[in-house]
Amino acid sequence: MDAINSFNACIEKSIKDNWDKDALTDYLGATLQYHDVARKIEKLHILFANSGLKKGDKVALCGRNSSSWAVAFFATLTYGAVAVPVQNEFKPEQIYNIVNHSEAKLLFVGDVVATAIDGEQMRQLEGIIYLPDFSSILSRSESLTNARENLNALFGKKFPKFFRAEDVNYFKDEADDLALINYTSGTTGFSKGVMLSYRSIRSNLAWAIADIKPHIKPDSKVLCILPMAHMYGMICEFICQFCFGSHLYFLTRLPSPSLIAQACRDIHPAIIMSVPMVVEKIIRKNVFPRVQSTATRMLLKMPVVSKKVKEKIRAIVMECFGGNAYEVVTGGAALNKEIEDFLVSIDFPITSVYGATECGPLVTFSDYKDFVPGSCGTPALNMEVKIVSSDPEHVPGEVITRGENVMLGYYKNEEATKEVLDKDGWYHTGDLGTMSVDGHLFIRGRIKNMLLGSNGQNVYPEEIEDKLNSMSMVSECVVIQRGDKIVGLVHPDFDEAKEMGFSQSDLQEIMEQNRIELNAMLPSFCHLSAIELRDEEFAKTPKKSIKRYLYQEK
């Protein structure tokens, strides 16, 4: 931690060191260089100061990934205010809950959010600012109105000749200062505001400098796939890469697998940070149809040529991710075993990361060269990890962790804080895991998701879902419990079904065959009694994990 004494100093240094280099690009749109970012940050600082915003005041941000979002976020922290990132997928009621609970003074909104919200539902706000051009949507103070109307004149008065790198001078943060509040949900009763200090951000950045930066060439291009309002995307793609001096690209719209694949081909990113669902869909749609022919399978069984065939297949997969990535990192959920086994078999540089919002987010990580299939790495820099179990290697127990990354607590919720942070500083994740002798962590499921089999055995639905997701015509699934029965809910791959001319009854027959084959692979207490088809995709969180609580039996 001694190497990073101030997070804002890292932002300041990166801007000065890369002054005339490309910094932020809205994909297929405009590009800001590092000096443009500095200029926009300075204008927002003038707006903040002249509108009466004080150090420590809360500033909420709600919009899709964009250069403007990045500028507003950096402007908030480098001013000394506290950022409150809000997922742009949240409904207006959820946005109101977060803005009001956090006591935010200002709210930055993107174009979609701007048309959906009602400022009257957030009475403590002094203003709402439109992210695309930083214009004022709502102002409840004369000082904010005047500051926005005269912003260019105020900037010209402060810098009468020109704005230079030496004019950049940011708030000096202390380790225990509150940097941001990240809400785990927007729903009243479920939402907890995770308070992350600068110590946590510095430590996560130190991890990236140690484990990621050595493999990223100067002036690299990076595609920001993950939502920046979520800690995984914020740290691993956005903050770290900006501090490295990379050129960041934002998709600015819903990041579908097809859009991501196209952007990768155009940008050739130096590293890929993603959720498993995106990697799985790209491989199933763009790779498997090209490499799963009978001829290819036969060649893979021939020792003389199998190595060359694997190299060719690996090149095809690399091409799908832009052809330039040092490694592909997945996090937020487990990578499907079929996909993982395929990538490992061709020596593709795949690895996984594990974390939690409460750890801002890093808990474990391993470079692909140290990747162990099924695991999510070893403890990250400045972090300890333990399994609460009589036999951590073989008997799953709760994963607990402590270290520099761990949060200060939940905002205005001491009771919830005490439930997860014990007196010795260990954060209780609620995840079940095992750990190998050499420190690799294997997540086995969530304690709350665990089901109880008819004979009292513990059933981990995630393990069943992983197998079911690899079966014919299954797009996604959730395993639930009804009384003493275990049932699989499946959203089929309707696109493929349409191409094959399958009817609803055909799909039912396929799922019954899937159920029989699946049960043959599972202990009797894990057997599915039925598979039910669902027409609609399952509701998901911003990090694309299924909101399984919506489908559990009451």
C-alpha positions in Angstrom: 0.0 0.0 0.0 3.0 2.3 0.5 3.3 2.6 -3.3 -0.1 4.3 -3.6 -0.5 7.1 -1.1 -3.4 8.9 -2.9 -5.8 7.5 -5.5 -6.6 11.0 -6.8 -2.8 11.5 -7.3 -2.8 8.5 -9.6 -5.6 10.0 -11.7 -3.7 13.3 -11.7 -0.4 11.6 -12.7 -2.0 9.6 -15.5 -3.6 12.7 -17.0 -0.3 14.6 -16.9 1.8 11.7 -18.3 -0.7 11.1 -21.1 -1.8 14.6 -21.8 -1.9 14.4 -25.6 -2.9 10.8 -25.9 -6.4 9.3 -26.6 -8.2 8.6 -23.4 -12.0 7.9 -23.7 -14.0 7.1 -26.8 -17.8 6.5 -27.1 -17.7 3.5 -29.6 -18.5 4.8 -33.1 -18.5 8.3 -31.6 -16.2 11.1 -30.3 -12.9 10.7 -28.6 -11.5 12.7 -25.6 -7.8 12.9 -25.1 -6.4 13.0 -21.6 -6.2 16.8 -21.6 -9.8 17.0 -22.7 -10.8 14.9 -19.7 -8.8 17.2 -17.5 -10.5 20.3 -18.9 -14.0 18.8 -18.5 -13.1 17.8 -14.9 -12.0 21.3 -14.2 -15.2 22.8 -15.5 -17.2 20.5 -13.3 -15.0 21.4 -10.3 -15.9 25.1 -11.0 -19.6 24.2 -11.2 -19.4 22.3 -7.9 -17.5 25.1 -6.1 -19.8 27.9 -7.3 -22.9 25.9 -6.6 -21.9 25.3 -2.9 -21.1 21.6 -3.1 -18.8 20.8 -0.2 -16.1 18.1 0.3 -17.9 14.9 1.5 -21.2 15.8 -0.1 -22.8 13.0 -2.2 -23.1 13.1 -6.0 -25.1 10.4 -7.7 -24.5 9.2 -11.2 -27.0 7.2 -13.3 -26.5 6.5 -17.0 -25.0 4.0 -19.4 -21.2 3.7 -19.8 -19.9 6.8 -21.6 -17.1 9.2 -21.6 -19.3 11.8 -19.9 -20.1 9.3 -17.1 -16.3 8.7 -16.6 -15.6 12.4 -16.5 -18.4 13.1 -14.0 -17.2 10.2 -11.8 -13.6 11.4 -11.8 -14.7 15.0 -11.2 -16.6 13.9 -8.1 -13.8 12.0 -6.5 -11.0 14.5 -7.4 -13.1 17.3 -6.0 -13.4 15.5 -2.6 -17.1 14.6 -2.9 -18.5 11.1 -2.5 -19.7 9.3 -5.6 -22.9 7.3 -5.6 -23.0 5.2 -8.8 -26.6 4.0 -9.7 -27.3 1.2 -12.1 -29.0 2.7 -15.1 -31.1 -0.5 -15.5 -32.9 0.4 -12.2 -36.5 1.5 -12.3 -37.4 5.1 -11.3 -38.6 4.0 -7.9 -35.3 2.3 -7.2 -33.3 5.3 -8.4 -35.4 7.5 -6.0 -34.7 5.1 -3.1 -30.9 5.3 -3.6 -30.7 9.0 -4.3 -32.8 9.8 -1.2 -31.2 7.3 1.1 -27.7 8.5 0.2 -28.7 12.1 0.7 -27.2 13.1 -2.7 -27.0 16.8 -3.5 -26.5 16.4 -7.2 -27.6 13.7 -9.7 -26.0 13.2 -13.1 -28.3 11.3 -15.5 -28.0 9.8 -19.0 -30.5 10.4 -21.9 -32.7 7.3 -21.1 -32.9 8.0 -17.4 -33.5 11.7 -17.9 -36.9 11.0 -19.6 -38.0 8.4 -17.0 -37.4 10.2 -13.6 -39.4 12.8 -11.7 -37.3 15.3 -9.8 -40.2 15.9 -7.3 -39.5 12.4 -5.9 -36.0 13.5 -4.8 -36.7 16.7 -2.9 -33.2 16.9 -1.2 -31.5 17.2 -4.6 -30.2 20.7 -5.4 -29.9 19.8 -9.1 -30.0 17.2 -11.9 -27.3 17.4 -14.6 -27.6 15.9 -18.1 -24.6 13.7 -18.7 -24.3 14.1 -22.6 -23.6 17.8 -22.4 -23.6 18.6 -18.6 -26.5 21.0 -19.1 -28.9 21.6 -16.2 -32.2 19.6 -16.1 -33.2 20.8 -12.7 -31.8 23.5 -10.4 -33.2 24.3 -7.0 -30.6 26.9 -6.1 -29.7 30.2 -7.6 -26.0 29.5 -7.2 -26.2 26.3 -9.2 -28.2 28.1 -11.9 -25.8 31.0 -12.1 -22.8 28.7 -12.1 -24.1 26.6 -15.0 -25.2 29.6 -17.1 -21.8 31.3 -16.6 -19.5 28.2 -16.6 -17.5 29.1 -19.6 -16.9 32.7 -18.3 -15.9 31.3 -14.9 -13.5 28.9 -16.5 -12.0 31.7 -18.7 -11.6 33.9 -15.6 -9.7 31.2 -13.7 -7.5 30.4 -16.7 -7.3 33.6 -18.7 -4.6 32.4 -21.1 -4.7 28.6 -21.4 -5.3 25.5 -19.3 -2.1 23.4 -18.9 -1.0 20.1 -17.3 0.5 22.0 -14.4 -2.9 23.5 -13.6 -4.2 20.0 -12.7 -4.3 19.7 -8.9 -6.7 17.3 -7.2 -8.1 16.6 -3.8 -5.6 14.7 -1.6 -7.5 11.7 -0.3 -6.7 10.0 3.0 -6.9 6.2 3.3 -10.0 6.2 5.5 -11.9 8.9 3.7 -15.2 7.8 2.2 -14.8 7.6 -1.6 -18.1 6.1 -2.8 -21.3 4.4 -1.8 -22.3 1.5 -4.0 -25.8 0.1 -3.6 -26.2 -3.7 -3.9 -29.9 -3.3 -4.9 -32.3 -0.5 -5.6 -35.2 -2.1 -3.8 -36.4 -0.7 -0.4 -35.7 -3.4 2.3 -33.0 -5.1 0.2 -30.8 -2.2 -0.8 -27.6 -1.7 1.2 -25.2 1.1 0.5 -21.7 -0.3 0.6 -19.3 2.4 1.9 -15.9 2.0 0.2 -13.0 4.1 1.4 -10.0 5.3 -0.6 -8.0 2.5 1.1 -10.2 0.0 -0.7 -9.8 1.6 -4.1 -6.1 2.1 -3.6 -5.6 -1.5 -2.7 -7.7 -2.8 -5.7 -5.6 -0.5 -7.9 -2.4 -1.8 -6.4 -3.6 -5.3 -7.3 -4.1 -4.3 -10.9 -0.7 -2.6 -11.1 0.9 -5.8 -9.8 -1.1 -8.4 -11.7 -2.5 -6.8 -14.8 -0.4 -3.8 -15.8 2.8 -5.9 -16.6 0.9 -7.6 -19.4 -0.7 -4.5 -20.9 1.4 -2.5 -23.4 1.5 1.3 -23.2 -1.2 3.0 -25.2 -3.3 -0.2 -25.3 -7.0 -0.2 -26.3 -9.5 -1.6 -23.8 -13.2 -2.2 -24.4 -15.4 -1.5 -21.3 -18.0 -4.2 -21.5 -19.1 -4.2 -17.8 -21.3 -1.5 -16.2 -19.1 1.1 -14.6 -21.6 1.6 -11.9 -20.8 -2.0 -10.7 -17.5 -2.4 -8.8 -16.2 -5.2 -11.1 -16.4 -3.0 -14.2 -15.5 0.2 -12.3 -12.2 -1.1 -11.0 -11.0 -3.8 -13.4 -11.8 -2.0 -16.7 -12.4 1.7 -16.0 -10.3 3.0 -13.1 -7.3 0.7 -13.5 -7.0 1.1 -17.3 -7.3 4.9 -17.1 -4.5 4.9 -14.5 -2.4 2.7 -16.9 -2.8 5.4 -19.6 -4.9 3.1 -21.9 -7.4 4.2 -24.4 -10.9 3.2 -23.2 -13.9 2.5 -25.4 -17.5 2.6 -24.1 -20.3 0.9 -25.9 -22.9 3.5 -24.7 -25.8 1.1 -25.3 -27.0 -2.3 -24.2 -23.9 -4.6 -24.5 -25.3 -7.6 -26.4 -22.9 -10.4 -27.2 -23.1 -9.6 -30.9 -22.3 -5.9 -30.3 -19.4 -6.9 -28.1 -18.0 -9.3 -30.7 -18.2 -6.6 -33.3 -16.5 -4.1 -31.1 -13.8 -6.5 -30.3 -13.1 -7.0 -34.0 -12.9 -3.3 -34.5 -10.9 -2.3 -31.4 -8.6 -5.4 -30.8 -8.7 -4.9 -26.9 -5.5 -5.7 -24.9 -7.5 -7.6 -22.3 -11.1 -8.8 -21.9 -13.0 -8.4 -18.6 -16.5 -10.0 -18.9 -19.2 -11.9 -17.2 -19.5 -15.6 -18.2 -22.8 -15.2 -20.1 -21.2 -13.0 -22.7 -18.2 -15.4 -23.2 -20.5 -18.4 -23.4 -22.8 -16.9 -26.0 -20.0 -15.7 -28.2 -18.4 -19.1 -28.2 -21.7 -21.0 -28.7 -22.8 -18.8 -31.6 -19.5 -17.8 -33.2 -17.1 -20.7 -32.5 -18.8 -24.0 -31.9 -20.6 -24.0 -35.3 -17.1 -23.7 -37.0 -15.2 -26.2 -34.9 -17.6 -29.0 -33.9 -17.7 -30.8 -37.2 -17.2 -34.6 -37.3 -13.9 -34.1 -39.2 -12.5 -31.7 -36.6 -13.4 -34.1 -33.8 -11.7 -36.9 -35.6 -8.5 -34.9 -36.2 -8.4 -33.9 -32.5 -8.1 -37.6 -31.6 -5.0 -38.0 -33.8 -1.8 -37.2 -31.8 0.1 -36.2 -34.9 -2.2 -33.4 -35.9 -4.2 -32.6 -32.8 -1.7 -29.9 -31.7 -2.0 -28.0 -35.0 -5.8 -28.4 -34.9 -6.0 -26.9 -31.4 -3.8 -24.0 -32.4 -6.1 -23.3 -35.3 -9.2 -23.5 -33.0 -7.5 -21.2 -30.5 -6.8 -18.7 -33.2 -10.5 -18.7 -34.1 -11.5 -18.1 -30.5 -8.9 -15.3 -30.2 -10.2 -13.7 -33.3 -13.7 -13.6 -31.8 -12.3 -11.5 -29.0 -10.3 -9.2 -31.2 -7.1 -11.2 -31.7 -5.0 -9.1 -29.3 -6.1 -10.0 -25.7 -3.5 -11.1 -23.2 -6.3 -13.0 -21.4 -10.0 -13.2 -21.0 -11.2 -12.8 -17.3 -14.7 -13.8 -16.2 -16.3 -12.8 -13.0 -19.7 -12.3 -11.3 -20.7 -16.0 -11.7 -19.2 -19.3 -12.6 -18.2 -20.1 -16.2 -20.1 -23.0 -17.6 -18.0 -26.1 -17.3 -18.5 -27.2 -20.9 -17.2 -23.8 -22.1 -14.4 -23.8 -19.6 -13.3 -27.4 -20.5 -13.3 -26.4 -24.2 -11.1 -23.3 -23.6 -8.7 -25.2 -21.3 -8.4 -28.0 -23.9 -7.1 -25.6 -26.6 -4.8 -23.7 -24.1 -6.8 -20.5 -24.4 -5.8 -17.8 -21.9 -9.0 -17.9 -19.7 -9.1 -17.2 -16.0 -11.7 -16.1 -13.4 -11.9 -13.5 -10.7 -14.0 -13.6 -7.5 -15.1 -10.7 -5.5 -17.9 -8.8 -3.8 -19.1 -5.2 -3.9 -18.2 -5.1 -0.2 -14.6 -5.7 -1.1 -14.6 -3.1 -3.9 -14.5 -5.9 -5.4 -11.4 -8.1 -5.4 -11.1 -11.1 -3.2 -9.3 -13.7 -5.4 -7.6 -13.8 -8.8 -5.0 -15.8 -10.7 -3.3 -15.1 -14.0 -4.3 -17.6 -16.7 -0.9 -19.3 -16.4 -1.9 -20.2 -12.8 -5.5 -20.9 -13.6 -7.0 -24.1 -12.2 -10.3 -25.3 -13.9 -13.3 -24.7 -11.7 -11.5 -22.2 -9.4 -11.5 -18.4 -9.2 -7.9 -17.9 -8.2 -5.9 -17.3 -5.1 -6.2 -14.5 -2.6 -5.6 -11.1 -4.2 -3.0 -8.6 -3.0 -3.7 -7.3 0.5 -6.4 -9.9 1.1 -6.8 -13.0 3.3 -9.3 -15.7 2.6 -10.5 -18.6 4.8 -13.1 -21.4 4.6 -15.2 -21.9 7.7 -15.1 -25.7 7.7 -13.6 -28.6 9.6 -12.0 -29.7 6.3 -11.7 -26.6 4.0 -10.2 -28.8 1.1 -13.1 -31.2 1.0 -16.1 -29.9 3.0 -17.7 -26.7 1.8 -17.9 -23.9 4.3 -18.6 -20.1 4.2 -16.0 -18.1 2.4 -14.7 -15.2 4.7 -12.1 -12.6 3.9 -10.4 -9.6 5.4 -7.9 -7.0 4.3 -7.4 -3.6 2.7 -10.2 -4.1 0.2 -13.0 -4.6 2.7 -15.7 -1.9 3.1 -16.2 0.5 6.0 -19.8 -0.9 6.4 -23.3 -0.3 5.1 -24.4 3.3 5.0 -26.8 4.1 7.8 -27.3 0.4 8.5 -25.2 -0.7 11.5 -27.3 -3.8 12.1 -26.7 -5.2 8.6 -23.0 -4.3 9.0 -22.7 -6.3 12.1 -24.3 -9.3 10.4 -21.4 -9.6 7.9 -18.4 -7.9 9.5 -17.2 -9.6 12.7 -15.1 -8.2 15.5 -11.8 -9.5 13.9 -12.5 -7.7 10.6 -13.6 -10.8 8.6 -16.2 -10.1 6.0 -18.7 -13.1 5.7 -19.5 -13.4 2.0 -22.5 -15.8 2.3 -20.8 -18.0 -0.4 -19.9 -21.6 0.1 -16.5 -22.7 -1.0 -13.5 -25.1 -0.7 -9.8 -24.2 -1.0 -7.0 -26.4 -2.3 -3.8 -26.8 -0.4 -2.1 -24.3 -2.7 -4.8 -21.7 -2.0 -7.1 -21.9 -5.1 -10.7 -21.0 -4.1 -13.6 -23.0 -5.5 -17.0 -21.5 -5.1 -19.7 -24.2 -4.5 -22.8 -21.9 -4.2 -24.6 -19.4 -2.0 -25.6 -20.4 1.5 -29.1 -18.9 0.9 -29.5 -20.8 -2.4 -28.7 -24.2 -0.9 -31.6 -26.7 -1.1 -32.3 -29.6 1.2 -32.8 -33.0 -0.5 -35.5 -35.4 0.5 -33.0 -37.4 2.6 -31.6 -34.3 4.3 -28.5 -33.9 2.0 -27.4 -30.5 0.9 -28.1 -29.7 -2.7 -26.2 -26.9 -4.5 -28.5 -25.7 -7.4 -25.6 -23.9 -9.2 -23.8 -27.3 -9.7 -27.0 -28.8 -11.3 -27.6 -25.6 -13.4 -24.0 -25.8 -14.8 -24.7 -29.2 -16.2 -28.2 -28.4 -17.4 -27.0 -25.3 -19.2 -24.7 -27.4 -21.4 -27.6 -29.7 -22.6 -29.5 -29.6 -25.8 -31.7 -26.5 -26.5 -31.1 -25.0 -23.1 -30.4 -21.2 -23.2 -30.5 -20.6 -19.4 -32.0 -22.3 -16.3 -32.8 -22.0 -12.6 -33.1 -25.0 -10.2 -35.7 -24.6 -7.4 -37.3 -26.7 -4.7 -41.0 -27.5 -4.4 -41.7 -29.4 -1.2 -39.4 -32.4 -1.4 -39.1 -32.1 -5.2 -36.3 -30.4 -7.2 -37.5 -28.8 -10.4 -35.6 -27.2 -13.3 -37.0 -24.0 -14.9 -35.6 -23.7 -18.5 -35.7 -20.9 -21.0 -35.0 -22.7 -24.3 -32.9 -21.5 -27.2 -35.9 -20.4 -29.3 -33.8 -19.2 -32.2 -32.2 -22.6 -32.6 -35.6 -24.3 -32.1 -37.1 -22.1 -34.9 -34.2 -23.0 -37.3 -34.7 -26.7 -36.6 -38.5 -26.5 -37.0 -39.1 -27.7 -33.4 -42.6 -27.3 -31.9 -43.4 -26.7 -28.2 -44.1 -30.5 -27.8 -40.7 -31.3 -29.4 -39.0 -29.0 -26.9 -40.9 -30.8 -24.1 -39.6 -34.1 -25.3 -36.1 -32.8 -25.6 -36.2 -31.5 -22.1 -37.5 -34.8 -20.7 -34.5 -36.5 -22.4 -32.2 -33.9 -20.9 -33.7 -34.6 -17.5 -33.1 -38.3 -17.8 -29.5 -37.8 -19.0 -28.9 -35.2 -16.2 -30.2 -37.4 -13.5 -27.9 -40.2 -14.6 -25.0 -37.8 -13.8 -26.2 -36.8 -10.4 -26.7 -38.4 -7.0 -30.2 -39.6 -6.4 -30.9 -36.8 -3.8 -30.2 -34.2 -6.6 -32.5 -35.7 -9.2 -34.9 -33.3 -11.0 -38.5 -34.4 -10.8 -39.4 -32.2 -13.8 -38.2 -29.6 -16.3 -40.6 -26.7 -17.0 -40.3 -24.4 -20.0 -40.4 -20.6 -19.7 -41.1 -18.4 -22.7 -39.3 -15.3 -21.3 -35.7 -14.9 -20.3 -35.1 -14.8 -16.5 -34.8 -11.4 -14.8 -31.2 -10.5 -14.2 -29.0 -8.3 -12.1 -26.8 -5.7 -13.8 -23.9 -8.2 -13.7 -26.2 -10.6 -15.6 -26.7 -13.2 -12.8 -30.3 -14.5 -12.6 -32.4 -13.0 -9.8 -33.2 -16.5 -8.5 -35.2 -15.2 -5.5 -38.0 -14.2 -8.0 -38.5 -17.9 -8.9 -38.2 -19.7 -5.6 -41.3 -21.1 -4.2 -42.8 -18.9 -1.4 
